[in-house]
């Protein structure tokens, strides 16, 4: 079912902030693999290094020490131009949906498609409208963000992240600003689209209500990956953290 080659392969990754006397290690000897179509949730307290790791995986920071491969391409030593090429193959979803208020829902998604110069405008429009339909916003494609709810805005952000069928989506606290039902809807849309497209998702969250969508849960603390466990969930129980884990 799943291909054997990982989308992300990290070995002995270390990361530091500052220089000289102010140099401080943020990530310690991280080892992690993420496979095609897999949904991995990363949890851990604030300041544990989750966002730093996410930014390294997404090509938003340069790898300082160790190995980080994206689709078997080594990012250690990659030039800024090479990192830009990597970023184009990754979808990003943030807590703040980062939509442009002067563009409609369709135009916000269409912008992502048009990063590829070879796609005609008519095709970009068709792809954007189809993707917004997939996230349940067919009736809202010409609405501006100010006229949409938080959950609807986050659906647009999901459509934008997934419209180019990226092999990897990185999501940083995508449900933090949403109520329980909207948060649930958003992650279930991500889950179904990941299954349909074979996209891998790495999702950072403090939201215990959505842990059951994960194939695996990894936990970080003080810059260390402290646990990597297969998620075994039998039922979703109104926000109760019910992810019994096995397999270190």
C-alpha positions in Angstrom: 0.0 0.0 0.0 2.5 2.6 1.1 5.7 3.1 -0.8 8.8 2.2 1.1 10.8 5.3 0.3 10.1 8.0 2.9 9.0 11.5 1.9 11.1 12.9 4.8 14.1 11.1 6.2 15.9 12.9 9.1 19.1 11.5 10.7 21.1 13.0 13.6 19.7 16.5 13.1 20.9 19.2 15.4 20.1 22.9 15.3 21.4 26.0 17.1 20.3 29.6 17.6 22.7 32.4 18.3 26.5 32.6 18.1 29.5 32.5 20.3 28.6 32.8 24.0 24.9 33.1 23.1 24.8 29.9 21.0 22.1 27.6 22.3 21.2 24.2 21.0 17.5 23.9 20.1 17.3 20.4 18.5 19.2 17.4 19.7 19.9 14.3 17.5 16.5 14.1 15.8 15.7 11.0 13.8 12.4 10.7 12.0 10.9 9.3 8.8 7.5 10.1 7.3 6.1 7.9 4.5 3.7 8.7 1.6 0.1 9.1 2.7 1.0 9.0 6.4 -0.5 11.5 8.9 1.9 12.3 11.7 0.9 14.5 14.6 3.7 16.2 16.6 2.9 17.3 20.1 4.8 18.7 23.0 5.0 21.8 25.2 5.7 25.3 23.8 9.4 25.9 23.3 10.2 22.2 22.7 11.4 22.8 19.2 8.4 21.7 17.2 8.1 24.8 15.0 11.9 24.9 14.4 11.8 21.3 13.2 8.8 22.1 11.0 10.6 25.0 9.4 13.7 22.9 8.7 11.5 20.2 7.0 9.8 22.9 5.0 13.0 24.4 3.7 12.3 27.6 5.5 15.6 27.4 7.4 18.9 25.9 6.4 20.0 22.6 7.9 23.1 23.2 10.1 24.1 19.7 11.2 22.9 16.2 10.3 20.9 14.9 7.4 17.4 15.9 6.2 16.2 14.4 3.0 13.0 15.5 1.2 12.0 13.0 -1.6 15.6 11.6 -1.3 17.1 15.1 -1.9 19.6 16.1 0.8 18.8 19.6 2.2 22.0 19.8 4.2 24.2 22.2 2.2 21.3 23.1 -0.2 21.5 26.6 -1.7 18.7 29.2 -1.2 17.5 28.5 -4.7 17.3 24.8 -4.1 15.3 25.4 -0.9 12.9 27.6 -2.9 12.4 24.6 -5.3 11.7 22.4 -2.3 9.2 24.8 -0.9 7.2 24.7 -4.1 6.6 21.0 -3.6 5.2 21.5 0.0 1.8 22.7 1.1 1.7 24.9 4.3 -1.2 25.4 6.6 -0.8 27.8 9.6 -2.9 28.8 12.6 -3.3 32.3 10.9 -4.7 31.2 7.5 -2.7 34.0 5.8 -5.3 34.7 3.2 -5.2 37.9 1.1 -8.3 39.9 2.1 -8.6 41.7 -1.3 -8.8 38.4 -3.2 -11.8 36.0 -3.3 -11.6 32.5 -2.0 -11.0 31.2 -5.6 -8.3 33.8 -6.3 -6.5 33.0 -3.0 -6.3 29.3 -4.1 -5.6 30.2 -7.8 -2.4 32.1 -6.7 -0.9 28.9 -5.6 -1.6 27.2 -8.9 -0.2 30.0 -10.9 3.2 29.6 -9.3 3.6 27.1 -12.1 4.1 29.2 -15.2 3.1 26.4 -17.5 -0.5 26.2 -16.3 -3.0 28.3 -18.3 -5.3 30.7 -16.4 -8.4 28.7 -17.4 -6.9 25.6 -16.0 -5.8 27.4 -12.8 -9.4 28.6 -12.3 -10.8 25.1 -12.9 -8.4 23.5 -10.5 -9.1 26.1 -7.8 -12.8 25.8 -8.1 -12.6 22.0 -8.0 -10.4 22.1 -4.9 -12.8 24.5 -3.1 -15.6 22.1 -4.0 -13.6 19.3 -2.3 -13.4 21.3 0.9 -17.1 22.1 0.8 -17.0 25.7 -0.4 -18.6 25.5 -3.8 -21.1 28.1 -2.7 -18.4 30.5 -1.4 -15.9 30.6 -4.2 -16.5 34.3 -4.9 -16.7 35.4 -1.3 -13.9 37.6 0.3 -12.3 36.3 3.5 -14.0 39.0 5.6 -17.3 37.5 4.8 -16.4 34.0 5.9 -16.2 32.2 9.2 -12.9 31.1 10.8 -13.6 27.5 9.7 -14.3 28.5 6.2 -11.1 30.6 6.0 -9.1 27.6 7.2 -10.8 25.4 4.5 -9.6 27.9 1.9 -6.1 27.6 3.4 -6.3 23.8 3.1 -7.5 24.1 -0.5 -4.6 26.4 -1.3 -2.1 24.0 0.4 -3.4 20.9 -1.4 -4.4 22.3 -4.9 -1.0 21.4 -6.4 -1.2 17.8 -5.0 2.1 18.2 -3.0 3.7 15.1 -1.6 3.9 16.8 1.8 1.7 19.2 3.8 3.0 20.9 6.9 0.3 22.2 9.3 1.2 24.3 12.4 -1.7 24.5 14.9 -4.4 24.5 12.1 -7.3 24.2 14.6 -6.1 26.5 17.4 -8.4 29.4 16.5 -11.4 27.2 15.7 -14.2 25.9 17.8 -14.6 22.2 18.4 -16.8 21.4 15.4 -15.0 23.6 13.0 -11.6 22.1 14.1 -13.0 18.6 13.6 -14.3 19.4 10.2 -11.0 20.9 9.1 -8.9 17.9 10.1 -11.3 15.4 8.6 -11.1 17.3 5.3 -7.3 17.2 5.6 -7.5 13.5 6.4 -9.7 12.6 3.5 -7.7 14.6 1.0 -4.5 13.1 2.2 -6.0 9.6 1.6 -7.3 10.6 -1.8 -4.0 12.3 -3.0 -1.5 10.1 -1.1 -0.2 13.3 0.5 1.8 13.0 3.7 0.8 15.4 6.5 2.9 16.5 9.4 0.7 18.4 11.8 1.8 20.2 15.0 -0.9 20.6 17.5 -1.8 21.1 21.2 -5.4 20.1 20.4 -6.0 16.7 22.0 -9.4 16.5 20.3 -7.9 15.7 16.9 -5.2 13.1 17.9 -7.3 10.2 16.5 -6.7 11.2 12.9 -3.0 10.3 13.2 -1.3 7.2 11.9 1.6 8.1 14.3 2.1 10.5 17.1 5.6 11.9 17.8 6.3 13.9 21.0 9.0 16.5 21.5 10.4 17.9 24.7 13.3 20.2 25.2 14.5 19.7 21.7 14.4 15.9 21.9 12.1 13.5 20.1 10.9 11.6 23.2 8.4 9.3 21.7 7.3 8.0 18.3 4.3 5.8 18.6 1.8 4.2 16.4 -1.7 5.7 17.1 -4.2 3.1 18.1 -7.6 4.7 18.3 -10.9 2.9 18.5 -13.3 5.8 18.7 -13.4 9.6 18.9 -14.9 10.6 22.2 -15.8 14.3 22.4 -12.3 15.7 22.8 -11.0 13.1 25.3 -7.4 12.2 24.6 -7.8 8.5 23.8 -4.7 7.6 21.8 -3.5 4.5 23.5 0.0 4.0 22.0 2.2 1.1 21.3 5.4 0.4 19.4 8.3 2.7 20.4 
